[in-house]
């Protein structure tokens, strides 16, 4: 699946996107796999309360299943202005 990173998440990880092969069942499982890779991922995912996730461009939550998902995007909450 494609994993996309936006804003400060992208800055911390150092990539705008990557293709990931995973056995993760949920978004939280994917976050755990990514966090275990390197410190930069662990830092980016250290506080999930300041992150949002979209699955195939639909807002979702970290307990959502990944079965059939093609794209996961992580980003900070958006503010209006």
Secondary structure, 3 states (H helix, E strand, C coil): CEEEECCHHHHHHCCCEEECCCCCCEHHHHHHHHHHHCHHHHHHCCCHHHCEEEECCEEECCCCECCCCCEEEEECCCCCC
